[in-house]
Amino acid sequence: MTIPLPELNYLFGLVYRRSSIVLDADKEYLVESRLRPLARTAGLASTEQLLAQLRQHPEGPMHTSVVEALTTNETSFFRDQYPFDALRQDILPTLKATRASSRSIVIMSAACSTGQEAYSIAMVLRDSFPELASWSVQIIGFDLAQAVVARAREGVYRKAEVERGLSEAMVARHFERAGEDLRIKAPLREAVDFRQMNLTGAWLQIPRVDVLFLRNVLIYFDLATKRAILQKVRQVLAPDGYLFLGGSETTFNIDDSYQLVQLGKAVAYRAARPSKL
């Protein structure tokens, strides 16, 4: 290894204390790729020097930057298409019927990173359910990292990021030019409430959620933390609400209060005994 084990162990402990995410020695490649730019910005010759400097000083802004760099996850528009198909074809039509009296729907994208998932949800609503424009529809996205939340709010993406998951028609409908980049148009940006929040901390001021996207996140936590997160989900999820996890994630052998529901080619989870609101 190019980074001494004491520095790596210190780093992994820092990340765990701040985010509860578990990293180990086989993630050294991630440390190098994510922290090398921070080292250069700080005028340091190597990642090893950056970590040595972190250990010599009390926790401060650089410690936060390091944790955020290592806990930012890969994302894209309409990533793994099937949950969005289920949202369009099954879930939203059902919620239109069951929420007809309250005319209120809340959808949350947890650990939303730079916002593509939350904006994808907003596109489904705007393109396929214009009649819900008169409803109270909240889309909430939250993430631990302040920098990625700021970028999500700004809604500016490189052309390659936009083309990765969207058709030309959707790009024309929902984006505008921002120099060499593309920006989400204001009505769609205003449809999403992005917040900085720690997934493993207190979930403050979260309303009852009808659909919760928590995808490709649990894989980074130990068993105890997974159970604690799923318990938080259960506290905010509507009794007849839907939870989406990543394709390699499950509630089985973690929390038996959920049951699997097949929605076309998508898999969702619901309370074991759903009840009407």
Sequence and secondary structure as in RCSB ss.txt:
>XXXX:A:sequence
MTIPLPELNYLFGLVYRRSSIVLDADKEYLVESRLRPLARTAGLASTEQLLAQLRQHPEGPMHTSVVEALTTNET
SFFRDQYPFDALRQDILPTLKATRASSRSIVIMSAACSTGQEAYSIAMVLRDSFPELASWSVQIIGFDLAQAVVA
RAREGVYRKAEVERGLSEAMVARHFERAGEDLRIKAPLREAVDFRQMNLTGAWLQIPRVDVLFLRNVLIYFDLAT
KRAILQKVRQVLAPDGYLFLGGSETTFNIDDSYQLVQLGKAVAYRAARPSKL
>XXXX:A:secstr
  S HHHHHHHHHHHHHHH B   GGGHHHHHHHHHHHHHHTT S HHHHHHHHHHS S HHHHHHHHHHH    
 TT SSHHHHHIIIIIHHHHHHHTTTT EEEEEEET TTSHHHHHHHHHHHHH GGGGGSEEEEEEEES HHHHH
HHHHTEE HHHHHTT  HHHHHHHEEEETTEEEE HHHHTTEEEEE  TTS  TT   EEEEEE S GGGB HHH
HHHHHHHHHHHEEEEEEEEE TT   TTT TTEEEEEETTEEEEEESS    
